[in-house]
């Protein structure tokens, strides 16, 4: 699998372990920087790596900054990217299984190499379950396109007659 990797200066200490773990598992790694622990702007490297996922040039990406939060926020701004800031292996696995996450964000200041490797292994080993979770991922895609998600026919929102028209620029009406 082709996996993009992007780090800022605070994520840089994990870079060697992350890239090694990915390559040891047989993946092709596209290095989107950074190459030192000198201060850099995390949006640059996060957008480069997650952007490859967004345009289909990488199947997944692994990002790291100090907390994992900044790179996750950046990644989630890109179409088709579903990034998770996973603090442990279970969060990473569930994000893949239930949210079809395709970008993993890690906290360079709180995770050690072993923890990062465990989280990555769990993330890559998990498969999207589909089913009811696919409906929810499809709703996320609708939101990306500026549309409101439609509740399932059996959901409480649908049963109450909630009507959602558009997000952002259009008027959204809710009736109960």
C-alpha positions in Angstrom: 0.0 0.0 0.0 1.2 3.6 -0.7 1.1 5.6 2.5 2.0 9.3 2.8 3.8 10.5 5.9 3.9 14.0 7.2 5.5 15.4 10.4 6.2 18.8 12.0 9.1 19.4 14.3 7.2 18.0 17.4 6.3 14.9 15.4 9.7 14.5 14.0 11.1 12.3 16.9 8.5 9.6 15.9 9.3 9.8 12.2 12.0 7.2 12.1 10.0 4.6 14.0 6.8 5.4 12.0 8.5 5.2 8.6 10.4 2.0 9.6 7.2 0.4 10.9 5.5 1.1 7.6 8.4 -0.1 5.4 8.8 -3.2 7.5 5.2 -4.0 6.8 5.9 -3.8 3.1 4.3 -0.4 2.4 5.7 2.3 0.1 6.1 5.5 2.1 5.9 8.9 0.5 7.8 11.3 2.8 6.2 14.7 3.0 8.6 16.0 5.6 9.8 17.5 7.8 13.5 16.5 8.0 14.6 17.9 11.3 13.3 19.1 14.7 13.6 22.8 13.7 10.3 24.6 14.0 8.0 24.3 11.0 4.3 25.0 10.3 2.4 21.7 10.6 -0.3 22.6 8.1 2.3 22.5 5.3 3.3 18.9 5.9 -0.1 17.6 7.0 -1.8 19.0 3.9 0.9 17.6 1.6 0.5 14.0 3.0 -3.3 14.1 3.5 -3.6 15.8 0.1 -2.1 12.7 -1.5 -5.0 10.7 0.0 -7.6 13.2 -1.1 -6.5 13.0 -4.7 -6.0 9.2 -4.7 -2.2 9.2 -5.0 -1.9 7.4 -1.6 -4.3 5.0 0.1 -3.6 6.3 3.6 -1.5 8.8 5.5 0.2 8.9 8.9 0.8 12.3 10.4 2.4 13.5 13.7 2.6 16.8 15.4 2.9 17.6 19.1 -0.6 16.6 20.1 -1.9 15.1 16.8 -4.7 17.6 16.9 -3.4 20.2 14.5 -2.5 17.8 11.8 -5.8 16.0 12.2 -7.7 19.3 11.8 -5.8 20.1 8.6 -6.3 16.7 7.2 -10.0 16.7 7.8 -10.4 19.9 5.7 -9.5 17.9 2.6 -12.2 16.1 0.5 -12.5 12.4 1.1 -10.1 12.5 4.1 -11.3 11.0 7.4 -8.5 11.6 9.9 -8.4 10.3 13.5 -6.2 11.5 16.2 -5.7 8.2 17.9 -4.1 8.0 21.4 -4.1 4.2 21.5 -4.5 1.1 19.4 -8.2 0.7 20.2 -9.1 4.2 19.0 -7.2 3.6 15.8 -8.9 0.3 15.2 -12.4 1.6 15.8 -11.8 4.6 13.5 -11.0 2.2 10.7 -13.8 -0.2 11.5 -16.6 2.3 12.0 -15.4 5.5 10.3 -13.4 4.2 7.4 -10.6 6.5 8.6 -7.8 6.8 6.0 -5.5 9.2 7.9 -3.9 8.5 11.2 -2.7 11.4 13.4 -0.3 10.8 16.3 0.9 12.9 19.2 4.7 13.3 19.0 5.0 14.7 22.5 3.2 12.0 24.4 3.7 8.8 22.4 6.9 6.8 22.4 8.1 4.7 19.4 6.6 1.5 20.7 3.2 3.1 21.3 3.2 4.7 17.9 4.1 1.4 16.2 1.3 -0.4 18.1 -1.3 2.2 17.0 -0.1 2.0 13.4 -0.3 -1.8 13.3 -3.8 -1.7 14.7 -4.9 1.0 12.3 -3.5 -0.8 9.2 -4.8 -4.2 10.3 -8.4 -3.1 10.8 -11.0 -3.2 8.0 -14.0 -1.0 7.5 -17.1 -2.9 8.5 -19.6 -1.2 6.2 -23.2 -1.8 7.0 -24.7 0.9 9.2 -21.3 2.5 9.4 -21.2 3.0 5.6 -24.4 5.0 5.8 -22.7 7.3 8.3 -19.6 7.7 6.2 -21.9 8.5 3.3 -23.5 11.2 5.4 -20.0 12.7 6.1 -19.4 12.8 2.3 -22.7 14.6 1.9 -21.6 17.2 4.4 -18.3 17.6 2.5 -20.4 18.4 -0.5 -22.4 21.1 1.4 -25.5 19.0 1.9 -27.1 18.0 5.1 -27.0 14.4 6.0 -30.3 12.5 5.6 -31.3 10.5 8.7 -32.1 6.9 8.1 -35.8 6.0 7.9 -35.6 4.3 11.3 -33.7 7.1 13.1 -35.4 9.3 15.8 -34.8 12.4 13.6 -36.6 10.9 10.7 -39.5 9.6 12.9 -40.0 13.1 14.3 -40.2 14.5 10.8 -37.0 16.5 10.9 -36.2 18.1 7.5 -32.7 19.2 6.7 -32.2 21.1 3.5 -28.7 22.5 3.1 -25.6 23.5 5.1 -23.7 26.7 5.0 -25.0 29.2 2.4 -28.5 27.9 2.1 -31.3 28.0 4.7 -31.8 24.9 6.7 -35.2 24.3 8.1 -36.0 21.9 10.9 -39.6 21.0 11.7 -40.8 18.8 14.5 
